[in-house]
Amino acid sequence: MLFMVVEKFRDQNAKAVYQRLSEKGRMMPEGLTYIDSWVSADLDQCFQLMEADDLTQLQQWISHWTDLVSFQIVPVVHGKDTAAAIATS
């Protein structure tokens, strides 16, 4: 399943997030896949597309970052798949 992860950097401190990323990597458990990410122009938020079969994989990953980032997790579906589902109903 795909998830859009909206990360809000605490105290707008993107530098601390990128420093930890550089030192420790993403710290993702097996089964969680990073697809791509985008950062807002004001360095306040990051939007990551992730894939996981189990929400606990996301929870485990998030636990490494909650001191620097607050998270919103949104399950998402490709638009073409949604269009096909709606067309058959």
N, CA, C and O atoms as a MOPAC input file, in Angstrom:
PM7 MOZYME 1SCF
protein

 N      0.84600 1    -1.17100 1     0.00000 1
 C      0.00000 1     0.00000 1     0.00000 1
 C      0.89300 1     1.23700 1     0.00000 1
 O      1.97100 1     1.24000 1     0.59500 1
 N      0.42800 1     2.28800 1    -0.67700 1
 C      1.17300 1     3.54500 1    -0.74300 1
 C      0.69800 1     4.52300 1     0.32400 1
 O     -0.48700 1     4.57500 1     0.65500 1
 N      1.63500 1     5.29000 1     0.85300 1
 C      1.33800 1     6.28800 1     1.87000 1
 C      2.06000 1     7.58800 1     1.54300 1
 O      3.25500 1     7.59100 1     1.24800 1
 N      1.31800 1     8.69300 1     1.59900 1
 C      1.95200 1    10.00100 1     1.53400 1
 C      2.23600 1    10.39100 1     2.97300 1
 O      1.32000 1    10.51900 1     3.78600 1
 N      3.49300 1    10.57500 1     3.27700 1
 C      3.92300 1    10.95200 1     4.61900 1
 C      4.22300 1    12.44700 1     4.59800 1
 O      5.11700 1    12.90200 1     3.88400 1
 N      3.47300 1    13.19700 1     5.38200 1
 C      3.69600 1    14.62800 1     5.49200 1
 C      4.46200 1    14.86200 1     6.78400 1
 O      3.95100 1    14.63400 1     7.88000 1
 N      5.68500 1    15.31900 1     6.63300 1
 C      6.54100 1    15.57600 1     7.78600 1
 C      6.61900 1    17.07900 1     8.00900 1
 O      6.89600 1    17.83500 1     7.07800 1
 N      6.38200 1    17.49900 1     9.20700 1
 C      6.54900 1    18.90800 1     9.55900 1
 C      7.75700 1    18.98900 1    10.48900 1
 O      7.76200 1    18.39700 1    11.56800 1
 N      8.77100 1    19.72200 1    10.06300 1
 C      9.99500 1    19.83300 1    10.84600 1
 C      9.72700 1    20.66400 1    12.09700 1
 O      9.26500 1    21.80100 1    12.00800 1
 N     10.01700 1    20.09600 1    13.24700 1
 C      9.82300 1    20.81800 1    14.50900 1
 C     10.73800 1    22.03800 1    14.53500 1
 O     11.91700 1    21.93900 1    14.19400 1
 N     10.20200 1    23.18500 1    14.93700 1
 C     10.94800 1    24.44500 1    15.00800 1
 C     11.57200 1    24.82500 1    13.66700 1
 O     12.56900 1    25.54700 1    13.62800 1
 N     10.98700 1    24.34100 1    12.56400 1
 C     11.50300 1    24.57000 1    11.21100 1
 C     12.99800 1    24.24000 1    11.12400 1
 O     13.76400 1    24.94700 1    10.47000 1
 N     13.39400 1    23.16200 1    11.79100 1
 C     14.79700 1    22.79800 1    11.88000 1
 C     15.13500 1    21.67800 1    10.89700 1
 O     15.45700 1    20.56100 1    11.30300 1
 N     15.05800 1    21.98300 1     9.61200 1
 C     15.38900 1    20.99900 1     8.58200 1
 C     16.85100 1    20.56600 1     8.69600 1
 O     17.18700 1    19.42200 1     8.38700 1
 N     17.70500 1    21.46200 1     9.13100 1
 C     19.12800 1    21.15000 1     9.23300 1
 C     19.36800 1    19.95200 1    10.16200 1
 O     20.17800 1    19.08100 1     9.84500 1
 N     18.67400 1    19.90000 1    11.30000 1
 C     18.83200 1    18.78100 1    12.23200 1
 C     18.36500 1    17.46800 1    11.60500 1
 O     18.97600 1    16.42100 1    11.81800 1
 N     17.29300 1    17.52700 1    10.83800 1
 C     16.77300 1    16.32700 1    10.17400 1
 C     17.78700 1    15.81000 1     9.16300 1
 O     18.08400 1    14.61500 1     9.13400 1
 N     18.31200 1    16.68800 1     8.34700 1
 C     19.26500 1    16.26600 1     7.31900 1
 C     20.59500 1    15.83800 1     7.92400 1
 O     21.29200 1    15.00400 1     7.34700 1
 N     20.95500 1    16.38900 1     9.06400 1
 C     22.17600 1    15.96300 1     9.73700 1
 C     22.02700 1    14.51700 1    10.21100 1
 O     22.92800 1    13.70200 1    10.01000 1
 N     20.88000 1    14.19400 1    10.84700 1
 C     20.65100 1    12.81600 1    11.30200 1
 C     20.58600 1    11.87500 1    10.10800 1
 O     21.14600 1    10.77900 1    10.14700 1
 N     19.90800 1    12.29300 1     9.05400 1
 C     19.81800 1    11.46500 1     7.84800 1
 C     21.21100 1    11.14500 1     7.31600 1
 O     21.48200 1    10.01200 1     6.92000 1
 N     22.08800 1    12.13700 1     7.30700 1
 C     23.45300 1    11.94700 1     6.83400 1
 C     24.23000 1    10.98900 1     7.73400 1
 O     25.01000 1    10.16900 1     7.25000 1
 N     24.01500 1    11.09600 1     9.04200 1
 C     24.75300 1    10.27500 1    10.00300 1
 C     24.22100 1     8.84800 1    10.12400 1
 O     25.00000 1     7.90300 1    10.25300 1
 N     22.88700 1     8.68600 1    10.08200 1
 C     22.28900 1     7.37900 1    10.38800 1
 C     21.49100 1     6.76700 1     9.24800 1
 O     21.03800 1     5.62800 1     9.35800 1
 N     21.31000 1     7.50100 1     8.15600 1
 C     20.46900 1     7.00300 1     7.07500 1
 C     18.99800 1     7.14600 1     7.43400 1
 O     18.66100 1     7.80800 1     8.41600 1
 N     18.13100 1     6.54200 1     6.65800 1
 C     16.69000 1     6.66900 1     6.87000 1
 C     16.18400 1     5.84800 1     8.05600 1
 O     15.10800 1     6.12900 1     8.58400 1
 N     16.92800 1     4.86100 1     8.47100 1
 C     16.56000 1     3.99000 1     9.59700 1
 C     15.20700 1     3.31900 1     9.37600 1
 O     14.37500 1     3.26900 1    10.28200 1
 N     14.99700 1     2.81300 1     8.18200 1
 C     13.72900 1     2.15900 1     7.83700 1
 C     13.81500 1     0.66000 1     8.09500 1
 O     14.83100 1     0.03300 1     7.79500 1
 N     12.76200 1     0.09100 1     8.64500 1
 C     12.75200 1    -1.36900 1     8.84300 1
 C     12.57300 1    -2.08100 1     7.50100 1
 O     12.13600 1    -1.49100 1     6.51300 1
 N     12.91800 1    -3.33700 1     7.50000 1
 C     12.70800 1    -4.16800 1     6.31400 1
 C     11.22400 1    -4.16900 1     5.96600 1
 O     10.37200 1    -4.28300 1     6.84700 1
 N     10.92200 1    -4.04200 1     4.68400 1
 C      9.53500 1    -4.06000 1     4.23300 1
 C      8.96300 1    -2.68200 1     3.97700 1
 O      7.92200 1    -2.55900 1     3.33100 1
 N      9.62500 1    -1.63300 1     4.47300 1
 C      9.20000 1    -0.25700 1     4.20100 1
 C     10.08500 1     0.27600 1     3.08300 1
 O     11.31200 1     0.21900 1     3.16900 1
 N      9.45500 1     0.79300 1     2.03700 1
 C     10.18500 1     1.26300 1     0.86700 1
 C      9.97000 1     2.74500 1     0.65600 1
 O      8.83400 1     3.21200 1     0.57000 1
 N     11.06500 1     3.48600 1     0.57300 1
 C     11.03900 1     4.90600 1     0.23300 1
 C     10.93900 1     5.00900 1    -1.28300 1
 O     11.71100 1     4.36800 1    -1.99600 1
 N      9.99200 1     5.81300 1    -1.79000 1
 C      9.83700 1     5.96400 1    -3.23000 1
 C     10.40400 1     7.29700 1    -3.70500 1
 O     11.22500 1     7.32600 1    -4.62100 1
 N      9.97700 1     8.39900 1    -3.09500 1
 C     10.46900 1     9.71600 1    -3.50000 1
 C     10.05200 1    10.73300 1    -2.45500 1
 O      9.20200 1    10.44800 1    -1.61100 1
 N     10.65000 1    11.93300 1    -2.50700 1
 C     10.26200 1    12.97700 1    -1.56100 1
 C     10.40100 1    14.35400 1    -2.18600 1
 O     11.12100 1    14.55500 1    -3.16400 1
 N      9.68500 1    15.29000 1    -1.58400 1
 C      9.68300 1    16.69000 1    -2.00100 1
 C      9.69300 1    17.54300 1    -0.74300 1
 O      9.05100 1    17.19600 1     0.24800 1
 N     10.41400 1    18.65300 1    -0.77700 1
 C     10.49900 1    19.54100 1     0.37800 1
 C      9.90000 1    20.88700 1    -0.00700 1
 O     10.14900 1    21.39600 1    -1.10000 1
 N      9.10600 1    21.46200 1     0.89900 1
 C      8.51000 1    22.77300 1     0.62800 1
 C      9.61300 1    23.82500 1     0.51200 1
 O     10.68100 1    23.69100 1     1.10900 1
 N      9.34000 1    24.86100 1    -0.25600 1
 C     10.33100 1    25.90500 1    -0.51600 1
 C     10.79500 1    26.60600 1     0.75600 1
 O     11.92200 1    27.09700 1     0.82000 1
 N      9.93000 1    26.65400 1     1.76600 1
 C     10.30200 1    27.33100 1     3.02000 1
 C     11.01800 1    26.40300 1     4.00700 1
 O     11.28400 1    26.79600 1     5.14300 1
 N     11.33100 1    25.17400 1     3.57900 1
 C     12.02500 1    24.17100 1     4.40500 1
 C     11.26500 1    23.81100 1     5.67200 1
 O     11.86000 1    23.41800 1     6.67500 1
 N      9.94900 1    23.95000 1     5.61800 1
 C      9.10500 1    23.66800 1     6.77700 1
 C      8.56200 1    22.24200 1     6.77500 1
 O      8.31400 1    21.67200 1     7.83700 1
 N      8.37400 1    21.65600 1     5.57400 1
 C      7.73300 1    20.34600 1     5.45600 1
 C      8.41400 1    19.49600 1     4.39400 1
 O      9.04500 1    20.00200 1     3.46500 1
 N      8.26500 1    18.20300 1     4.56200 1
 C      8.71000 1    17.25100 1     3.55800 1
 C      7.53500 1    16.32100 1     3.25600 1
 O      6.78200 1    15.94800 1     4.15600 1
 N      7.38800 1    15.95900 1     2.00200 1
 C      6.33300 1    15.05200 1     1.56200 1
 C      7.02500 1    13.82900 1     0.97500 1
 O      7.74600 1    13.92700 1    -0.01800 1
 N      6.79800 1    12.67400 1     1.60200 1
 C      7.45000 1    11.45300 1     1.14300 1
 C      6.41500 1    10.43000 1     0.72100 1
 O      5.41400 1    10.21800 1     1.40600 1
 N      6.66600 1     9.80300 1    -0.40800 1
 C      5.83500 1     8.69100 1    -0.84300 1
 C      6.54500 1     7.41200 1    -0.41600 1
 O      7.69100 1     7.16200 1    -0.79000 1
 N      5.83200 1     6.60300 1     0.38200 1
 C      6.38600 1     5.37400 1     0.93400 1
 C      5.45900 1     4.20900 1     0.59100 1
 O      4.27300 1     4.39500 1     0.31900 1
 N      6.02500 1     3.01700 1     0.61100 1
 C      5.22500 1     1.82100 1     0.37600 1
 C      5.46700 1     0.83900 1     1.51500 1
 O      6.60800 1     0.60600 1     1.91500 1
 N      4.39300 1     0.27000 1     2.02800 1
 C      4.48500 1    -0.71300 1     3.11300 1
 C      3.27900 1    -1.63200 1     3.06100 1
 O      2.19000 1    -1.22900 1     2.65400 1
 N      3.48400 1    -2.86100 1     3.47600 1
 C      2.38000 1    -3.81900 1     3.57700 1
 C      1.74700 1    -3.78600 1     4.95700 1
 O      0.63100 1    -4.26900 1     5.15000 1
 N      2.47100 1    -3.20900 1     5.92300 1
 C      2.05100 1    -3.25500 1     7.30900 1
 C      2.29600 1    -1.88300 1     7.94200 1
 O      3.41200 1    -1.36500 1     7.89100 1
 N      1.27100 1    -1.30400 1     8.52900 1
 C      1.41300 1     0.01200 1     9.15800 1
 C      2.43500 1     0.02400 1    10.28800 1
 O      3.00300 1     1.07400 1    10.59000 1
 N      2.67600 1    -1.10100 1    10.90500 1
 C      3.66500 1    -1.12000 1    11.98200 1
 C      5.07000 1    -0.82000 1    11.45900 1
 O      5.92600 1    -0.35600 1    12.21200 1
 N      5.30800 1    -1.08100 1    10.18400 1
 C      6.60100 1    -0.72000 1     9.59000 1
 C      6.77100 1     0.79900 1     9.59100 1
 O      7.85000 1     1.30800 1     9.89300 1
 N      5.69900 1     1.51600 1     9.25200 1
 C      5.74400 1     2.97900 1     9.31100 1
 C      5.91900 1     3.45800 1    10.74800 1
 O      6.69100 1     4.38000 1    11.00800 1
 N      5.21200 1     2.84000 1    11.66800 1
 C      5.31900 1     3.23700 1    13.07100 1
 C      6.74000 1     3.04600 1    13.59900 1
 O      7.25500 1     3.89100 1    14.33100 1
 N      7.35300 1     1.95900 1    13.23100 1
 C      8.72700 1     1.70000 1    13.67100 1
 C      9.67200 1     2.77200 1    13.13000 1
 O     10.51400 1     3.28300 1    13.86900 1
 N      9.54100 1     3.11500 1    11.85800 1
 C     10.37900 1     4.14300 1    11.23800 1
 C     10.14100 1     5.50000 1    11.89500 1
 O     11.09300 1     6.21100 1    12.21900 1
 N      8.88100 1     5.85600 1    12.09200 1
 C      8.52500 1     7.14700 1    12.68800 1
 C      9.13000 1     7.29600 1    14.08400 1
 O      9.51400 1     8.39500 1    14.48300 1
 N      9.21300 1     6.19900 1    14.81800 1
 C      9.72200 1     6.26900 1    16.19200 1
 C     11.15200 1     6.79200 1    16.26600 1
 O     11.57500 1     7.28800 1    17.31100 1
 N     11.89900 1     6.68900 1    15.17400 1
 C     13.28100 1     7.19100 1    15.13900 1
 C     13.35600 1     8.70100 1    14.91600 1
 O     14.41900 1     9.29800 1    15.08500 1
 N     12.24500 1     9.31900 1    14.54200 1
 C     12.28000 1    10.70400 1    14.09400 1
 C     11.36000 1    11.65300 1    14.85600 1
 O     11.39700 1    12.85700 1    14.59900 1
 N     10.54400 1    11.16700 1    15.77300 1
 C      9.51300 1    12.01600 1    16.38800 1
 C     10.05900 1    13.17500 1    17.20700 1
 O      9.32800 1    14.13000 1    17.46900 1
 N     11.31100 1    13.12000 1    17.61500 1
 C     11.87800 1    14.25200 1    18.33700 1
 C     12.16000 1    15.43900 1    17.41300 1
 O     12.25600 1    16.57700 1    17.87100 1
 N     12.29300 1    15.16800 1    16.10600 1
 C     12.60000 1    16.22300 1    15.13400 1
 C     11.46300 1    16.54300 1    14.18100 1
 O     11.44700 1    17.60600 1    13.56100 1
 N     10.50200 1    15.61600 1    14.06100 1
 C      9.47800 1    15.73200 1    13.02300 1
 C      8.11800 1    15.29300 1    13.57600 1
 O      8.03800 1    14.33300 1    14.34200 1
 N      7.05700 1    15.99300 1    13.19000 1
 C      5.70400 1    15.49300 1    13.42600 1
 C      5.19500 1    14.92200 1    12.10400 1
 O      5.56500 1    15.39500 1    11.03000 1
 N      4.35600 1    13.91600 1    12.19200 1
 C      3.95000 1    13.16100 1    11.00200 1
 C      2.44200 1    13.14700 1    10.80300 1
 O      1.66600 1    13.10400 1    11.75700 1
 N      2.05400 1    13.18600 1     9.53700 1
 C      0.69300 1    12.87700 1     9.11300 1
 C      0.83500 1    11.80200 1     8.04100 1
 O      1.59300 1    11.97700 1     7.08600 1
 N      0.11900 1    10.69900 1     8.18700 1
 C      0.18700 1     9.58100 1     7.24500 1
 C     -1.13400 1     9.48800 1     6.50200 1
 O     -2.19300 1     9.38200 1     7.12200 1
 N     -1.07600 1     9.52900 1     5.17300 1
 C     -2.27900 1     9.48600 1     4.35300 1
 C     -2.15700 1     8.32100 1     3.36100 1
 O     -1.29700 1     8.36200 1     2.48200 1
 N     -2.99600 1     7.28500 1     3.48100 1
 C     -2.99900 1     6.23000 1     2.46800 1
 C     -3.44100 1     6.83100 1     1.13300 1
 O     -4.41200 1     7.58500 1     1.07700 1
 N     -2.72600 1     6.49400 1     0.06900 1
 C     -3.04400 1     7.05300 1    -1.25100 1
 C     -3.10900 1     5.94700 1    -2.29700 1
 O     -2.55400 1     4.86100 1    -2.12700 1
 N     -3.81400 1     6.26500 1    -3.39400 1
 C     -3.97800 1     5.35500 1    -4.52300 1
 C     -3.66800 1     6.15300 1    -5.78600 1
 O     -4.01000 1     7.33200 1    -5.87600 1
 N     -3.02100 1     5.51500 1    -6.75900 1
 C     -2.76600 1     6.17900 1    -8.03100 1
 C     -4.08000 1     6.65000 1    -8.64400 1
 O     -5.09100 1     5.95000 1    -8.57000 1
 N     -4.06700 1     7.82400 1    -9.24500 1
 C     -5.26900 1     8.38600 1    -9.85200 1
 C     -5.88800 1     7.48400 1   -10.90200 1
 O     -7.11100 1     7.37300 1   -10.98400 1
 N     -5.05000 1     6.83200 1   -11.71200 1
 C     -5.57600 1     5.94600 1   -12.75800 1
 C     -6.33300 1     4.76000 1   -12.15400 1
 O     -7.32700 1     4.30400 1   -12.71900 1
 N     -5.86800 1     4.26700 1   -11.01900 1
 C     -6.55200 1     3.16300 1   -10.34500 1
 C     -7.89300 1     3.62500 1    -9.77000 1
 O     -8.88400 1     2.89600 1    -9.81300 1
 N     -7.90600 1     4.82700 1    -9.24100 1
 C     -9.16500 1     5.38100 1    -8.73100 1
 C    -10.14900 1     5.58500 1    -9.86900 1
 O    -11.33100 1     5.26800 1    -9.73700 1
 N     -9.66500 1     6.11500 1   -10.99000 1
 C    -10.53700 1     6.31900 1   -12.15100 1
 C    -11.14100 1     4.99500 1   -12.62100 1
 O    -12.32500 1     4.93500 1   -12.95000 1
 N    -10.34300 1     3.95200 1   -12.65300 1
 C    -10.83900 1     2.63900 1   -13.07300 1
 C    -11.86700 1     2.09000 1   -12.08600 1
 O    -12.87400 1     1.51000 1   -12.49100 1
 N    -11.61300 1     2.27400 1   -10.79700 1
 C    -12.55500 1     1.79500 1    -9.78000 1
 C    -13.88100 1     2.50900 1    -9.87100 1
 O    -14.93800 1     1.89200 1    -9.74200 1
 N    -13.83100 1     3.80400 1   -10.09200 1
 C    -15.06600 1     4.58900 1   -10.19900 1
 C    -15.82100 1     4.24800 1   -11.47300 1
 O    -17.05200 1     4.21900 1   -11.47600 1
 N    -15.10300 1     3.99300 1   -12.54400 1
 C    -15.73700 1     3.68100 1   -13.82900 1
 C    -16.50900 1     2.36100 1   -13.77600 1
 O    -17.47800 1     2.18800 1   -14.51500 1
 N    -16.09700 1     1.43500 1   -12.92100 1
 C    -16.77200 1     0.13100 1   -12.85300 1
 C    -17.89700 1     0.10200 1   -11.83700 1
 O    -18.57900 1    -0.91200 1   -11.68900 1
 N    -18.09800 1     1.22700 1   -11.12500 1
 C    -19.16500 1     1.19100 1   -10.11700 1
 C    -20.44800 1     1.77900 1   -10.64900 1
 O    -21.44900 1     1.82800 1    -9.93300 1

